[in-house]
Amino acid sequence: MRVIGLKVFAIVLGAASVTTCASAGGVPESHDLRGANAPASGQLTGLDLIRTNNCLACHQVNQKRVGPAFTLIAQRFAGQAGAAEYLAGAIRQGGKGRWGPVPMPAQPQVSPEQARAIAAWILTLAAPGFNPS
Ligand code: HEC
Protein backbone atom coordinates (compact mmCIF):
# COMPACT_ATOMS: atom_id res chain seq x y z
CA MET A 1 0.00 0.00 0.00
CA ARG A 2 2.58 2.50 1.07
CA VAL A 3 4.81 1.76 -1.91
CA ILE A 4 1.94 2.32 -4.31
CA GLY A 5 0.99 5.51 -2.51
CA LEU A 6 4.53 6.79 -2.79
CA LYS A 7 4.64 6.03 -6.47
CA VAL A 8 1.39 7.84 -7.12
CA PHE A 9 2.59 10.80 -5.11
CA ALA A 10 5.86 10.83 -7.00
CA ILE A 11 4.12 10.67 -10.34
CA VAL A 12 1.81 13.51 -9.43
CA LEU A 13 4.57 15.76 -8.16
CA GLY A 14 7.17 14.66 -10.64
CA ALA A 15 10.43 15.34 -8.84
CA ALA A 16 9.19 15.14 -5.24
CA SER A 17 11.66 13.39 -2.96
CA VAL A 18 10.74 10.28 -1.02
CA THR A 19 11.51 12.05 2.25
CA THR A 20 9.06 14.81 1.52
CA CYS A 21 6.49 12.34 0.52
CA ALA A 22 6.83 10.23 3.64
CA SER A 23 6.64 13.20 5.99
CA ALA A 24 3.78 14.80 4.11
CA GLY A 25 1.80 11.62 3.84
CA GLY A 26 0.60 11.22 7.37
CA VAL A 27 -1.59 8.33 6.33
CA PRO A 28 -1.78 5.70 9.07
CA GLU A 29 -0.79 2.15 8.30
CA SER A 30 -3.80 0.46 6.85
CA HIS A 31 -5.95 -1.39 9.35
CA ASP A 32 -6.66 -4.81 8.05
CA LEU A 33 -10.04 -5.73 9.45
CA ARG A 34 -10.36 -9.02 7.66
CA GLY A 35 -11.03 -11.79 10.13
CA ALA A 36 -11.01 -9.53 13.15
CA ASN A 37 -13.92 -10.39 15.40
CA ALA A 38 -16.02 -11.68 12.56
CA PRO A 39 -19.52 -12.22 13.89
CA ALA A 40 -20.18 -15.85 14.71
CA SER A 41 -23.25 -15.98 12.55
CA GLY A 42 -25.37 -19.04 12.95
CA GLN A 43 -24.08 -19.77 16.42
CA LEU A 44 -27.00 -20.92 18.52
CA THR A 45 -27.40 -20.80 22.26
CA GLY A 46 -27.96 -23.90 24.34
CA LEU A 47 -31.67 -23.22 24.58
CA ASP A 48 -31.99 -22.70 20.83
CA LEU A 49 -30.23 -26.02 20.28
CA ILE A 50 -32.52 -27.76 22.73
CA ARG A 51 -35.49 -26.41 20.80
CA THR A 52 -34.18 -27.27 17.35
CA ASN A 53 -33.03 -30.76 18.33
CA ASN A 54 -36.39 -31.87 19.62
CA CYS A 55 -35.20 -32.35 23.19
CA LEU A 56 -38.39 -30.72 24.42
CA ALA A 57 -40.39 -33.66 23.13
CA CYS A 58 -39.07 -35.51 26.18
CA HIS A 59 -37.69 -32.84 28.47
CA GLN A 60 -39.02 -29.69 30.04
CA VAL A 61 -36.95 -27.11 31.78
CA ASN A 62 -38.78 -27.20 35.09
CA GLN A 63 -40.84 -30.38 35.10
CA LYS A 64 -40.39 -34.06 34.50
CA ARG A 65 -41.77 -35.23 31.20
CA VAL A 66 -40.48 -38.46 29.64
CA GLY A 67 -37.03 -37.49 30.83
CA PRO A 68 -35.93 -35.51 33.87
CA ALA A 69 -36.36 -31.73 34.07
CA PHE A 70 -33.27 -29.85 32.93
CA THR A 71 -33.19 -27.96 36.23
CA LEU A 72 -33.05 -31.26 38.12
CA ILE A 73 -30.20 -32.49 35.91
CA ALA A 74 -28.40 -29.21 36.56
CA GLN A 75 -28.80 -29.59 40.31
CA ARG A 76 -27.50 -33.15 40.27
CA PHE A 77 -24.35 -32.23 38.36
CA ALA A 78 -23.69 -28.64 39.42
CA GLY A 79 -20.24 -28.10 40.84
CA GLN A 80 -18.95 -31.52 39.83
CA ALA A 81 -15.64 -31.58 38.00
CA GLY A 82 -16.10 -32.53 34.36
CA ALA A 83 -19.89 -32.22 34.54
CA ALA A 84 -20.19 -30.33 31.26
CA GLU A 85 -18.06 -32.86 29.39
CA TYR A 86 -19.97 -35.76 30.93
CA LEU A 87 -23.36 -34.27 30.05
CA ALA A 88 -22.23 -33.43 26.52
CA GLY A 89 -21.37 -37.10 26.05
CA ALA A 90 -24.59 -38.25 27.68
CA ILE A 91 -26.63 -36.02 25.37
CA ARG A 92 -25.14 -37.56 22.23
CA GLN A 93 -25.06 -41.14 23.44
CA GLY A 94 -28.31 -41.29 25.35
CA GLY A 95 -28.46 -43.90 28.06
CA LYS A 96 -30.62 -45.51 30.70
CA GLY A 97 -30.96 -46.30 34.36
CA ARG A 98 -29.74 -42.98 35.70
CA TRP A 99 -33.10 -41.32 36.31
CA GLY A 100 -35.64 -44.09 35.93
CA PRO A 101 -36.63 -47.03 33.77
CA VAL A 102 -37.14 -45.07 30.53
CA PRO A 103 -34.03 -44.90 28.32
CA MET A 104 -32.95 -41.85 26.35
CA PRO A 105 -32.15 -42.61 22.71
CA ALA A 106 -28.81 -41.44 21.30
CA GLN A 107 -28.88 -38.02 19.61
CA PRO A 108 -26.24 -38.34 16.88
CA GLN A 109 -27.64 -35.31 15.02
CA VAL A 110 -26.20 -33.16 17.81
CA SER A 111 -22.57 -32.30 17.08
CA PRO A 112 -20.01 -32.47 19.91
CA GLU A 113 -19.81 -28.66 19.90
CA GLN A 114 -23.56 -28.33 20.11
CA ALA A 115 -23.70 -30.91 22.88
CA ARG A 116 -21.15 -28.91 24.87
CA ALA A 117 -23.16 -25.73 24.39
CA ILE A 118 -26.33 -27.49 25.54
CA ALA A 119 -24.57 -29.03 28.55
CA ALA A 120 -23.17 -25.65 29.56
CA TRP A 121 -26.62 -24.11 29.30
CA ILE A 122 -28.22 -26.89 31.35
CA LEU A 123 -25.67 -26.36 34.11
CA THR A 124 -26.55 -22.67 34.35
CA LEU A 125 -30.00 -23.76 35.51
CA ALA A 126 -28.55 -24.80 38.86
CA ALA A 127 -27.71 -21.22 39.82
CA PRO A 128 -29.68 -20.31 42.95
CA GLY A 129 -32.73 -18.20 42.20
CA PHE A 130 -32.37 -18.65 38.46
CA ASN A 131 -35.76 -18.60 36.79
CA PRO A 132 -35.57 -19.84 33.21
CA SER A 133 -39.18 -19.06 32.34
C1 HEC B 1 -37.24 -39.87 23.49
C2 HEC B 1 -37.13 -39.03 24.65
C3 HEC B 1 -35.89 -38.17 24.84
C4 HEC B 1 -35.34 -37.27 23.93
C5 HEC B 1 -35.77 -36.95 22.52
C6 HEC B 1 -34.24 -36.65 24.64
N1 HEC B 1 -34.11 -37.15 25.91
FE1 HEC B 1 -32.71 -36.65 27.27
N2 HEC B 1 -33.38 -38.11 28.52
C7 HEC B 1 -34.50 -38.88 28.30
C8 HEC B 1 -34.65 -39.82 29.39
C9 HEC B 1 -35.77 -40.86 29.53
C10 HEC B 1 -33.56 -39.59 30.26
C11 HEC B 1 -33.22 -40.38 31.53
C12 HEC B 1 -32.30 -41.53 31.13
C13 HEC B 1 -31.82 -42.30 32.31
O1 HEC B 1 -32.57 -42.52 33.26
O2 HEC B 1 -30.64 -42.70 32.28
C14 HEC B 1 -32.80 -38.49 29.69
C15 HEC B 1 -31.67 -37.96 30.27
C16 HEC B 1 -31.02 -36.83 29.82
C17 HEC B 1 -29.92 -36.19 30.48
C18 HEC B 1 -29.24 -36.63 31.79
C19 HEC B 1 -28.15 -37.64 31.47
C20 HEC B 1 -27.49 -38.16 32.74
O3 HEC B 1 -26.49 -38.88 32.61
O4 HEC B 1 -27.96 -37.89 33.85
C21 HEC B 1 -29.59 -35.09 29.73
C22 HEC B 1 -28.49 -34.08 30.00
C23 HEC B 1 -30.48 -35.08 28.60
N3 HEC B 1 -31.33 -36.14 28.67
C24 HEC B 1 -30.46 -34.12 27.61
C25 HEC B 1 -31.17 -34.24 26.42
C26 HEC B 1 -30.99 -33.35 25.29
C27 HEC B 1 -30.09 -32.15 25.28
C28 HEC B 1 -31.80 -33.80 24.29
C29 HEC B 1 -31.94 -33.26 22.88
C30 HEC B 1 -30.74 -33.28 22.08
C31 HEC B 1 -32.50 -34.95 24.81
N4 HEC B 1 -32.10 -35.19 26.09
C32 HEC B 1 -33.45 -35.67 24.09
C33 HEC B 1 -35.35 -38.81 27.22
C34 HEC B 1 -35.11 -38.08 26.06
Residues whose N, C-alpha, C, O or C-beta is under 5 A from the ligand:
A	BS01	HEC	N53 N54 C55 C58 V66 G67 P68 I73 L87 A90 I91 G95 K96 G97 R98 W99 G100 V102 P103 M104 P105 Q107 V110 I118
